Amino acid sequence: MKEYDFYIVPTPIGNLGDITLRAIEVLKSVDIIACEDMRVTQKLLNHFDIKTKCISYHKFNEKERVDLFLKLLNEGKKTALVSDAGTPLFCDPGAVIVEELKKHNFSVTALAGANAAATFLSQIPRQGEDFAFVGFLPKTKSQIENLLKKYKSTDLVFYDSPNRIISTLEIIKETRPLAKAAIGRELTKVFEEVVIDTPQNIIEHFKKNILKGEIAGLVFREKSNSDDIDIDEKIAVLKSKNFKDKEISTILSELYNINKNEIYKRCLK
């Protein structure tokens, strides 16, 4: 198997049995493991009898650690990066060091493995394959409202905390009254639960249940009106008025709640 200087290694998001054989092999073979919280990672390492030395690497010391990583790699020491749970660089630290390593021509690879968004989406029947993932939702109501409006024609996937999810669902209900949503909690764990319903029904459900752990959520796209109107005819009319393709895409997307890219492709045809 080809060896690399730096390995990005996903770790289980709940069930320890979800770690891959390759992940265990890499974590045992490298010289250093960089991790967010050494206490969390050490529990995982102890479970699989991995003795590799750990150093801290989190969002508060990312830039400070760059020189240390470069020094270790220049000494020929192989390094692995893990987050507390899931895949590094996916709503977790790692982008700073990976960018620097590539600038200095060190070899970097990523292992396949656990990811909360993928685990969640694989349980949700959706109308299309495309979706917008925005990570953890912003803090203010207006910012969340803007996201809900921006992505109303696409499935919107997000992470949230158990302390905020009820208020988030209230914002969804208010901003997108016809929306349907899905909420997943305790993914891969004993009390895993995925609820698909209207925001109001989900609120009522979770008010009766104690919420723990990070939340994965989805707001379903609103049904497109493209089946009920002749988009090509509308495009032809606007082109006759000398509107440009991008302008036409924006106008029809706003008027008929159709994906802007879909309209633009039809303009080009």
Short mmCIF file of the C-alpha atoms (twelve columns), coordinates in Angstrom:
data_MODEL
# 
_entry.id   MODEL 
# 
loop_
_atom_site.group_PDB 
_atom_site.id 
_atom_site.type_symbol 
_atom_site.label_atom_id 
_atom_site.label_alt_id 
_atom_site.label_comp_id 
_atom_site.label_asym_id 
_atom_site.label_seq_id 
_atom_site.Cartn_x 
_atom_site.Cartn_y 
_atom_site.Cartn_z 
_atom_site.pdbx_PDB_model_num 
ATOM 1   C CA . MET A 1   0.000   0.000  0.000   1 
ATOM 2   C CA . LYS A 2   1.278   3.455  -0.920  1 
ATOM 3   C CA . GLU A 3   2.531   5.511  2.007   1 
ATOM 4   C CA . TYR A 4   1.691   9.180  2.513   1 
ATOM 5   C CA . ASP A 5   3.091   11.913 4.733   1 
ATOM 6   C CA . PHE A 6   -0.242  12.995 6.145   1 
ATOM 7   C CA . TYR A 7   -3.487  11.035 6.606   1 
ATOM 8   C CA . ILE A 8   -6.963  12.461 7.198   1 
ATOM 9   C CA . VAL A 9   -8.763  9.772  9.196   1 
ATOM 10  C CA . PRO A 10  -12.529 9.742  9.915   1 
ATOM 11  C CA . THR A 11  -13.587 8.394  13.295  1 
ATOM 12  C CA . PRO A 12  -16.980 6.988  14.391  1 
ATOM 13  C CA . ILE A 13  -19.765 9.502  15.046  1 
ATOM 14  C CA . GLY A 14  -21.211 7.280  17.770  1 
ATOM 15  C CA . ASN A 15  -20.895 3.548  17.289  1 
ATOM 16  C CA . LEU A 16  -17.230 2.537  17.651  1 
ATOM 17  C CA . GLY A 17  -17.848 -0.430 15.376  1 
ATOM 18  C CA . ASP A 18  -18.075 1.972  12.431  1 
ATOM 19  C CA . ILE A 19  -14.324 2.578  12.345  1 
ATOM 20  C CA . THR A 20  -12.675 1.014  9.304   1 
ATOM 21  C CA . LEU A 21  -9.878  -1.546 9.319   1 
ATOM 22  C CA . ARG A 22  -7.729  0.844  7.306   1 
ATOM 23  C CA . ALA A 23  -8.294  3.634  9.832   1 
ATOM 24  C CA . ILE A 24  -7.060  1.375  12.654  1 
ATOM 25  C CA . GLU A 25  -4.072  0.322  10.566  1 
ATOM 26  C CA . VAL A 26  -3.119  3.925  9.758   1 
ATOM 27  C CA . LEU A 27  -3.545  5.160  13.338  1 
ATOM 28  C CA . LYS A 28  -1.252  2.359  14.538  1 
ATOM 29  C CA . SER A 29  1.372   2.933  11.857  1 
ATOM 30  C CA . VAL A 30  1.838   6.723  11.957  1 
ATOM 31  C CA . ASP A 31  4.203   8.475  14.354  1 
ATOM 32  C CA . ILE A 32  1.812   11.207 15.495  1 
ATOM 33  C CA . ILE A 33  -1.973  11.628 15.743  1 
ATOM 34  C CA . ALA A 34  -3.275  15.196 15.739  1 
ATOM 35  C CA . CYS A 35  -6.648  15.459 17.449  1 
ATOM 36  C CA . GLU A 36  -9.187  18.012 18.672  1 
ATOM 37  C CA . ASP A 37  -9.607  16.736 22.220  1 
ATOM 38  C CA . MET A 38  -6.998  14.238 23.388  1 
ATOM 39  C CA . ARG A 39  -9.353  12.889 26.072  1 
ATOM 40  C CA . VAL A 40  -11.957 11.963 23.455  1 
ATOM 41  C CA . THR A 41  -9.437  10.487 21.030  1 
ATOM 42  C CA . GLN A 42  -7.660  8.544  23.761  1 
ATOM 43  C CA . LYS A 43  -10.862 6.647  24.555  1 
ATOM 44  C CA . LEU A 44  -11.024 5.537  20.932  1 
ATOM 45  C CA . LEU A 45  -7.340  4.608  20.839  1 
ATOM 46  C CA . ASN A 46  -7.594  2.634  24.077  1 
ATOM 47  C CA . HIS A 47  -10.572 0.711  22.741  1 
ATOM 48  C CA . PHE A 48  -8.539  -0.476 19.732  1 
ATOM 49  C CA . ASP A 49  -5.220  -0.814 21.606  1 
ATOM 50  C CA . ILE A 50  -3.537  1.967  19.617  1 
ATOM 51  C CA . LYS A 51  -0.430  3.343  21.353  1 
ATOM 52  C CA . THR A 52  0.450   6.202  18.976  1 
ATOM 53  C CA . LYS A 53  1.367   9.548  20.533  1 
ATOM 54  C CA . CYS A 54  -1.244  12.338 20.294  1 
ATOM 55  C CA . ILE A 55  -0.873  16.108 20.051  1 
ATOM 56  C CA . SER A 56  -3.675  18.655 20.222  1 
ATOM 57  C CA . TYR A 57  -4.907  20.329 17.068  1 
ATOM 58  C CA . HIS A 58  -8.135  22.328 17.224  1 
ATOM 59  C CA . LYS A 59  -9.704  25.499 15.864  1 
ATOM 60  C CA . PHE A 60  -8.000  27.648 18.499  1 
ATOM 61  C CA . ASN A 61  -4.429  26.556 17.697  1 
ATOM 62  C CA . GLU A 62  -4.614  25.642 13.998  1 
ATOM 63  C CA . LYS A 63  -2.280  28.366 12.783  1 
ATOM 64  C CA . GLU A 64  0.127   27.910 15.688  1 
ATOM 65  C CA . ARG A 65  0.551   24.206 14.905  1 
ATOM 66  C CA . VAL A 66  1.603   24.671 11.269  1 
ATOM 67  C CA . ASP A 67  5.321   25.018 12.001  1 
ATOM 68  C CA . LEU A 68  5.253   21.995 14.298  1 
ATOM 69  C CA . PHE A 69  3.661   19.800 11.634  1 
ATOM 70  C CA . LEU A 70  6.128   20.980 9.004   1 
ATOM 71  C CA . LYS A 71  9.010   20.214 11.368  1 
ATOM 72  C CA . LEU A 72  7.686   16.709 12.134  1 
ATOM 73  C CA . LEU A 73  7.111   15.894 8.491   1 
ATOM 74  C CA . ASN A 74  10.524  17.207 7.469   1 
ATOM 75  C CA . GLU A 75  11.949  14.802 10.065  1 
ATOM 76  C CA . GLY A 76  10.178  12.003 8.194   1 
ATOM 77  C CA . LYS A 77  7.437   11.421 10.758  1 
ATOM 78  C CA . LYS A 78  4.092   10.286 9.372   1 
ATOM 79  C CA . THR A 79  1.064   12.060 10.822  1 
ATOM 80  C CA . ALA A 80  -2.682  11.399 11.008  1 
ATOM 81  C CA . LEU A 81  -5.393  13.965 11.658  1 
ATOM 82  C CA . VAL A 82  -8.634  13.015 13.414  1 
ATOM 83  C CA . SER A 83  -11.554 14.996 14.801  1 
ATOM 84  C CA . ASP A 84  -13.593 14.094 17.863  1 
ATOM 85  C CA . ALA A 85  -16.138 12.364 15.631  1 
ATOM 86  C CA . GLY A 86  -16.674 12.116 11.893  1 
ATOM 87  C CA . THR A 87  -14.506 13.420 9.075   1 
ATOM 88  C CA . PRO A 88  -11.888 16.174 9.592   1 
ATOM 89  C CA . LEU A 89  -12.304 19.346 7.494   1 
ATOM 90  C CA . PHE A 90  -16.047 18.604 7.389   1 
ATOM 91  C CA . CYS A 91  -17.236 21.205 9.957   1 
ATOM 92  C CA . ASP A 92  -14.050 20.348 11.852  1 
ATOM 93  C CA . PRO A 93  -10.481 21.770 11.862  1 
ATOM 94  C CA . GLY A 94  -7.882  20.771 9.300   1 
ATOM 95  C CA . ALA A 95  -8.124  23.135 6.330   1 
ATOM 96  C CA . VAL A 96  -5.258  25.353 7.515   1 
ATOM 97  C CA . ILE A 97  -2.696  22.585 7.858   1 
ATOM 98  C CA . VAL A 98  -3.744  20.742 4.687   1 
ATOM 99  C CA . GLU A 99  -3.348  23.932 2.661   1 
ATOM 100 C CA . GLU A 100 0.150   24.468 4.063   1 
ATOM 101 C CA . LEU A 101 1.195   20.851 3.482   1 
ATOM 102 C CA . LYS A 102 0.151   21.017 -0.159  1 
ATOM 103 C CA . LYS A 103 2.115   24.257 -0.579  1 
ATOM 104 C CA . HIS A 104 5.206   22.431 0.722   1 
ATOM 105 C CA . ASN A 105 4.583   19.404 -1.516  1 
ATOM 106 C CA . PHE A 106 3.885   16.891 1.238   1 
ATOM 107 C CA . SER A 107 1.640   14.012 0.213   1 
ATOM 108 C CA . VAL A 108 -1.842  14.069 1.742   1 
ATOM 109 C CA . THR A 109 -4.613  11.490 1.520   1 
ATOM 110 C CA . ALA A 110 -8.055  11.060 3.073   1 
ATOM 111 C CA . LEU A 111 -9.596  7.792  4.206   1 
ATOM 112 C CA . ALA A 112 -13.239 6.970  3.641   1 
ATOM 113 C CA . GLY A 113 -15.343 6.715  6.757   1 
ATOM 114 C CA . ALA A 114 -18.022 8.041  9.068   1 
ATOM 115 C CA . ASN A 115 -19.798 11.291 8.278   1 
ATOM 116 C CA . ALA A 116 -22.942 12.535 10.013  1 
ATOM 117 C CA . ALA A 117 -24.425 14.276 6.964   1 
ATOM 118 C CA . ALA A 118 -24.009 11.234 4.711   1 
ATOM 119 C CA . THR A 119 -25.308 8.878  7.418   1 
ATOM 120 C CA . PHE A 120 -28.345 11.102 7.897   1 
ATOM 121 C CA . LEU A 121 -29.108 11.629 4.186   1 
ATOM 122 C CA . SER A 122 -28.902 7.921  3.411   1 
ATOM 123 C CA . GLN A 123 -32.053 7.473  5.529   1 
ATOM 124 C CA . ILE A 124 -34.051 10.288 3.892   1 
ATOM 125 C CA . PRO A 125 -36.069 9.729  0.681   1 
ATOM 126 C CA . ARG A 126 -35.568 12.860 -1.443  1 
ATOM 127 C CA . GLN A 127 -36.862 14.126 -4.765  1 
ATOM 128 C CA . GLY A 128 -33.426 14.800 -6.259  1 
ATOM 129 C CA . GLU A 129 -29.759 14.050 -5.743  1 
ATOM 130 C CA . ASP A 130 -28.616 17.649 -5.278  1 
ATOM 131 C CA . PHE A 131 -28.579 19.341 -1.891  1 
ATOM 132 C CA . ALA A 132 -26.956 22.316 -0.184  1 
ATOM 133 C CA . PHE A 133 -24.949 21.593 2.955   1 
ATOM 134 C CA . VAL A 134 -24.347 24.682 5.116   1 
ATOM 135 C CA . GLY A 135 -22.712 23.098 8.172   1 
ATOM 136 C CA . PHE A 136 -23.766 24.508 11.531  1 
ATOM 137 C CA . LEU A 137 -26.483 27.116 11.142  1 
ATOM 138 C CA . PRO A 138 -25.575 30.758 11.819  1 
ATOM 139 C CA . LYS A 139 -26.575 32.277 15.149  1 
ATOM 140 C CA . THR A 140 -29.026 34.999 14.187  1 
ATOM 141 C CA . LYS A 141 -32.613 34.553 13.075  1 
ATOM 142 C CA . SER A 142 -32.149 36.802 10.030  1 
ATOM 143 C CA . GLN A 143 -29.171 34.750 8.811   1 
ATOM 144 C CA . ILE A 144 -31.154 31.518 9.096   1 
ATOM 145 C CA . GLU A 145 -34.095 33.115 7.290   1 
ATOM 146 C CA . ASN A 146 -31.808 34.179 4.444   1 
ATOM 147 C CA . LEU A 147 -30.534 30.606 4.047   1 
ATOM 148 C CA . LEU A 148 -34.066 29.209 4.024   1 
ATOM 149 C CA . LYS A 149 -35.075 31.645 1.294   1 
ATOM 150 C CA . LYS A 150 -31.902 31.173 -0.731  1 
ATOM 151 C CA . TYR A 151 -32.197 27.381 -0.831  1 
ATOM 152 C CA . LYS A 152 -35.951 26.930 -1.087  1 
ATOM 153 C CA . SER A 153 -35.526 25.136 -4.436  1 
ATOM 154 C CA . THR A 154 -32.906 22.724 -3.054  1 
ATOM 155 C CA . ASP A 155 -32.816 20.353 -0.104  1 
ATOM 156 C CA . LEU A 156 -31.051 22.284 2.682   1 
ATOM 157 C CA . VAL A 157 -28.905 20.157 5.020   1 
ATOM 158 C CA . PHE A 158 -27.498 21.531 8.264   1 
ATOM 159 C CA . TYR A 159 -26.127 20.709 11.710  1 
ATOM 160 C CA . ASP A 160 -27.542 22.176 14.899  1 
ATOM 161 C CA . SER A 161 -27.310 21.783 18.666  1 
ATOM 162 C CA . PRO A 162 -30.030 20.219 20.838  1 
ATOM 163 C CA . ASN A 163 -30.334 23.527 22.695  1 
ATOM 164 C CA . ARG A 164 -31.220 25.421 19.515  1 
ATOM 165 C CA . ILE A 165 -33.160 22.993 17.364  1 
ATOM 166 C CA . ILE A 166 -36.621 23.909 18.680  1 
ATOM 167 C CA . SER A 167 -36.050 27.611 17.971  1 
ATOM 168 C CA . THR A 168 -34.605 26.668 14.564  1 
ATOM 169 C CA . LEU A 169 -37.748 24.714 13.721  1 
ATOM 170 C CA . GLU A 170 -39.845 27.714 14.794  1 
ATOM 171 C CA . ILE A 171 -37.916 29.887 12.312  1 
ATOM 172 C CA . ILE A 172 -38.402 27.290 9.559   1 
ATOM 173 C CA . LYS A 173 -42.145 27.157 10.286  1 
ATOM 174 C CA . GLU A 174 -42.392 30.946 10.158  1 
ATOM 175 C CA . THR A 175 -40.197 31.489 7.088   1 
ATOM 176 C CA . ARG A 176 -41.283 28.480 5.028   1 
ATOM 177 C CA . PRO A 177 -44.844 27.669 6.208   1 
ATOM 178 C CA . LEU A 178 -45.307 24.943 3.589   1 
ATOM 179 C CA . ALA A 179 -41.971 23.274 4.320   1 
ATOM 180 C CA . LYS A 180 -41.411 19.688 5.346   1 
ATOM 181 C CA . ALA A 181 -38.356 18.835 7.431   1 
ATOM 182 C CA . ALA A 182 -36.311 15.905 8.732   1 
ATOM 183 C CA . ILE A 183 -34.360 15.843 11.980  1 
ATOM 184 C CA . GLY A 184 -31.874 13.149 13.019  1 
ATOM 185 C CA . ARG A 185 -30.384 12.684 16.471  1 
ATOM 186 C CA . GLU A 186 -28.108 10.164 18.191  1 
ATOM 187 C CA . LEU A 187 -27.073 8.807  14.755  1 
ATOM 188 C CA . THR A 188 -25.547 5.280  14.899  1 
ATOM 189 C CA . LYS A 189 -26.224 5.142  18.659  1 
ATOM 190 C CA . VAL A 190 -28.726 3.114  20.681  1 
ATOM 191 C CA . PHE A 191 -31.351 5.881  20.751  1 
ATOM 192 C CA . GLU A 192 -30.959 6.949  17.120  1 
ATOM 193 C CA . GLU A 193 -34.053 8.659  15.770  1 
ATOM 194 C CA . VAL A 194 -34.954 10.300 12.457  1 
ATOM 195 C CA . VAL A 195 -38.233 12.223 12.284  1 
ATOM 196 C CA . ILE A 196 -39.731 13.423 8.982   1 
ATOM 197 C CA . ASP A 197 -42.748 15.716 9.290   1 
ATOM 198 C CA . THR A 198 -43.862 19.336 9.326   1 
ATOM 199 C CA . PRO A 199 -41.764 21.630 11.549  1 
ATOM 200 C CA . GLN A 200 -44.695 22.060 13.943  1 
ATOM 201 C CA . ASN A 201 -45.197 18.312 14.376  1 
ATOM 202 C CA . ILE A 202 -41.467 17.810 14.921  1 
ATOM 203 C CA . ILE A 203 -41.466 20.572 17.546  1 
ATOM 204 C CA . GLU A 204 -44.317 18.864 19.402  1 
ATOM 205 C CA . HIS A 205 -42.515 15.523 19.162  1 
ATOM 206 C CA . PHE A 206 -39.228 16.761 20.575  1 
ATOM 207 C CA . LYS A 207 -40.836 18.802 23.326  1 
ATOM 208 C CA . LYS A 208 -41.801 15.411 24.785  1 
ATOM 209 C CA . ASN A 209 -38.315 13.913 24.376  1 
ATOM 210 C CA . ILE A 210 -34.949 14.838 25.863  1 
ATOM 211 C CA . LEU A 211 -32.590 15.975 23.112  1 
ATOM 212 C CA . LYS A 212 -28.905 15.066 23.374  1 
ATOM 213 C CA . GLY A 213 -25.945 15.199 21.006  1 
ATOM 214 C CA . GLU A 214 -25.530 17.081 17.760  1 
ATOM 215 C CA . ILE A 215 -28.467 17.300 15.385  1 
ATOM 216 C CA . ALA A 216 -28.533 16.727 11.621  1 
ATOM 217 C CA . GLY A 217 -31.414 18.413 9.847   1 
ATOM 218 C CA . LEU A 218 -32.924 18.865 6.416   1 
ATOM 219 C CA . VAL A 219 -35.501 21.266 5.010   1 
ATOM 220 C CA . PHE A 220 -37.017 19.747 1.887   1 
ATOM 221 C CA . ARG A 221 -37.095 21.753 -1.306  1 
ATOM 222 C CA . GLU A 222 -40.401 23.300 -2.259  1 
ATOM 223 C CA . LYS A 223 -42.093 21.653 -5.198  1 
ATOM 224 C CA . SER A 224 -41.086 23.212 -8.484  1 
ATOM 225 C CA . ASN A 225 -43.774 24.800 -10.623 1 
ATOM 226 C CA . SER A 226 -41.934 23.908 -13.838 1 
ATOM 227 C CA . ASP A 227 -44.407 21.148 -14.656 1 
ATOM 228 C CA . ASP A 228 -47.291 23.615 -14.681 1 
ATOM 229 C CA . ILE A 229 -45.799 26.268 -16.959 1 
ATOM 230 C CA . ASP A 230 -44.005 26.372 -20.299 1 
ATOM 231 C CA . ILE A 231 -40.544 27.537 -19.270 1 
ATOM 232 C CA . ASP A 232 -39.172 27.432 -22.804 1 
ATOM 233 C CA . GLU A 233 -41.939 29.779 -23.925 1 
ATOM 234 C CA . LYS A 234 -41.129 32.189 -21.091 1 
ATOM 235 C CA . ILE A 235 -37.435 32.068 -22.034 1 
ATOM 236 C CA . ALA A 236 -38.254 32.817 -25.680 1 
ATOM 237 C CA . VAL A 237 -40.381 35.816 -24.709 1 
ATOM 238 C CA . LEU A 238 -37.677 37.289 -22.473 1 
ATOM 239 C CA . LYS A 239 -34.989 36.691 -25.107 1 
ATOM 240 C CA . SER A 240 -37.108 38.561 -27.614 1 
ATOM 241 C CA . LYS A 241 -36.988 41.498 -25.198 1 
ATOM 242 C CA . ASN A 242 -33.160 41.302 -25.234 1 
ATOM 243 C CA . PHE A 243 -32.748 39.946 -21.707 1 
ATOM 244 C CA . LYS A 244 -29.492 38.027 -21.178 1 
ATOM 245 C CA . ASP A 245 -29.443 34.360 -20.129 1 
ATOM 246 C CA . LYS A 246 -28.365 35.109 -16.559 1 
ATOM 247 C CA . GLU A 247 -31.060 37.754 -16.220 1 
ATOM 248 C CA . ILE A 248 -33.681 35.344 -17.524 1 
ATOM 249 C CA . SER A 249 -32.523 32.677 -15.064 1 
ATOM 250 C CA . THR A 250 -32.855 35.076 -12.146 1 
ATOM 251 C CA . ILE A 251 -36.274 36.395 -13.191 1 
ATOM 252 C CA . LEU A 252 -37.894 33.002 -13.823 1 
ATOM 253 C CA . SER A 253 -36.314 31.465 -10.740 1 
ATOM 254 C CA . GLU A 254 -37.847 34.177 -8.548  1 
ATOM 255 C CA . LEU A 255 -41.234 34.100 -10.273 1 
ATOM 256 C CA . TYR A 256 -41.762 30.344 -10.435 1 
ATOM 257 C CA . ASN A 257 -39.523 28.896 -7.693  1 
ATOM 258 C CA . ILE A 258 -37.400 26.914 -10.141 1 
ATOM 259 C CA . ASN A 259 -33.696 26.201 -9.742  1 
ATOM 260 C CA . LYS A 260 -31.740 28.994 -11.415 1 
ATOM 261 C CA . ASN A 261 -29.156 26.623 -12.916 1 
ATOM 262 C CA . GLU A 262 -31.880 24.506 -14.476 1 
ATOM 263 C CA . ILE A 263 -33.304 27.561 -16.248 1 
ATOM 264 C CA . TYR A 264 -29.862 28.750 -17.350 1 
ATOM 265 C CA . LYS A 265 -29.142 25.383 -18.985 1 
ATOM 266 C CA . ARG A 266 -32.415 25.626 -20.891 1 
ATOM 267 C CA . CYS A 267 -31.493 29.160 -21.990 1 
ATOM 268 C CA . LEU A 268 -28.271 27.840 -23.518 1 
ATOM 269 C CA . LYS A 269 -30.153 25.197 -25.469 1 
# 
